[in-house]
Amino acid sequence: MNQKFTKKLLVLLALLLLAAMPAATLAQEMTPSVTVEDQEIVDGTVTIANVVSSGPGWLVIHIDDNGAPGPVIGQSPVVDGENTDVVVEIDAAQATETLYAMLHVDAGTEGTYEFPGDDGPVMVDGQVVSPSFNVISAAMEEAPEVEGTAEATVEAEATVEATAEAEAPAEGEMAAAAVACEEDYSVQADDWLSKIADKFYADVLAFPAIVEATNAWASGGGNYATIENPDIIEPGWLLCIPSATDAQMLLSGEMSAMGEGAAMEEGAAMEGEAAEGEAMAEGMNFVLVPKNLGNPYFDTANVGAQEAAAELGVTVTYQGSATADATEQIQLLNSLIAQEVDGLAISANDADALVPTGQAAIGAGIPVVSWDAAIAPGGRTIHVNQAVAEDIGRTQIQIVSELIGGEGQIAILSATSTAPNQNEWIEWMKDELSKPEYANIELVATVYGDDEDEKSYNEAQGLMRTYPELKGIIAPTTVGIAASARAVQDAGKVGQVFVTGLGTPNQMRDYVKSGAAPQFALWNPADLGYLSIYTLYALASGQIQGNPGESFEAGKLGSYTINEDGTVLLGPPTIFNADNIDSFDF
Ligand code: RAM
């Protein structure tokens, strides 16, 4: 055999080997994806054009719940690699016009769909793989027509497009708008609907009235804009602003913006747009989950959450584990997912351990925000951050340095060793401490009181025993700081050991006055709870999807925008000392 021939043979062999390689091996390197087209439901099935799965998985069909995946109505197994034309049997009677085709793993018993459980949704770049598509079922097409109107059929389909079509005047006649426009308003560059509602009605939640009135006039042939998505309005659009009384009546359903005949058929489609998200979010049952129960900080957050709930017309229940423990918290969350609650706001006991649970909730159509202590991205859609972590960490060192005269031993008494918020703050404390101006301050220990009063008290005593020269304790936890200050006082070391950190004014008042903890910081936990519920509501009602740059209104706190890192920031903390502590009551 000459050399040339041998080479050719080798290349041929290599090609043959490649061709013989199982598709799965190649597919494993492909990014999981789902491709699906709009279609008719045929014999109770939908067909998903292409599914790429990494390992065995499930293609799961969710109905639409307020612009997000809701309950599951069918699933079909998919194999590792590429799957084409995956037929999924669904409960067609439950189908909404928009469905979601979501890719899940098959991680438990292979071939058995275990969700909630092992078979959670597949995440790519922190997002579930879940394209939406529109379907038309025979039932939808055959829905009884409302007398002689073009709108009726469309309404039965209840689609996003339905609004535009439903509002088209019936043949040969104009649908008359029944509501008067007290004012015409031209949309400005940085406007959004709730801001306009706030301007005219001092009520950010009144914007659906503007949408309804404007769309009614647009369909009547007026010069007004047609608002298909209340999140999207363009500068220059003309809006109809009804009087405050009319707006109230529109919101309460006592009046329809359309003239009588058209109004009946149009109603559902109207709500199907702007008002639908809000209306559906009303009456929802959210759960505010603290790290643990029995902590005044979280109790105060719940006070704010309840205030937001009352304003928004939703229910917020406050449920937590007895201890600040991730495993206990996950158990609780699994049970809340099984109960199909409408939204979760979680202060996490562990950033990473909670990710699969957060994903399971999101996969089940339950919006998730974390607050106070973040779940890592992927396990929540938004994190509501109390203050900039870097500022919190650096401020703690600055305060302790001032209290101990810039030199001596200090220790940190934290919450749990897995607490995401405290750990991040501690990193910044260490960074600040590495600056030359703190060269004479020595961090001798970091201990954990687990956000339990007794354990924190014992740890503080232990620090003072082990380090008799100790001059400062930083406790970046409301439980730890109060317990440390008490321990310093009980040990008769006021003036010798200074405590600072993060505490609630009511728990710290006496220690500020006694000198055990002359200065500390905190934000208002009630505001944090309030903002968390407004954020969850904006997500659950479809006002926002959780993307950076999106804005929403949070009642008395005003407008918030989602930052690049998927967080919403409450604002700077307050520093408390003898001069101001009596002005605060929480
Ligand atoms: C405790 C909790 C909470 C933290 C505050 C400062 O109450 O650990 O997560 O934010 O302290």
Residues whose N, C-alpha, C, O or C-beta is under 5 A from the ligand:
A	BS01	RAM	Y297 D372 A373 A415 D451 P476 T477 T478 V479 L502
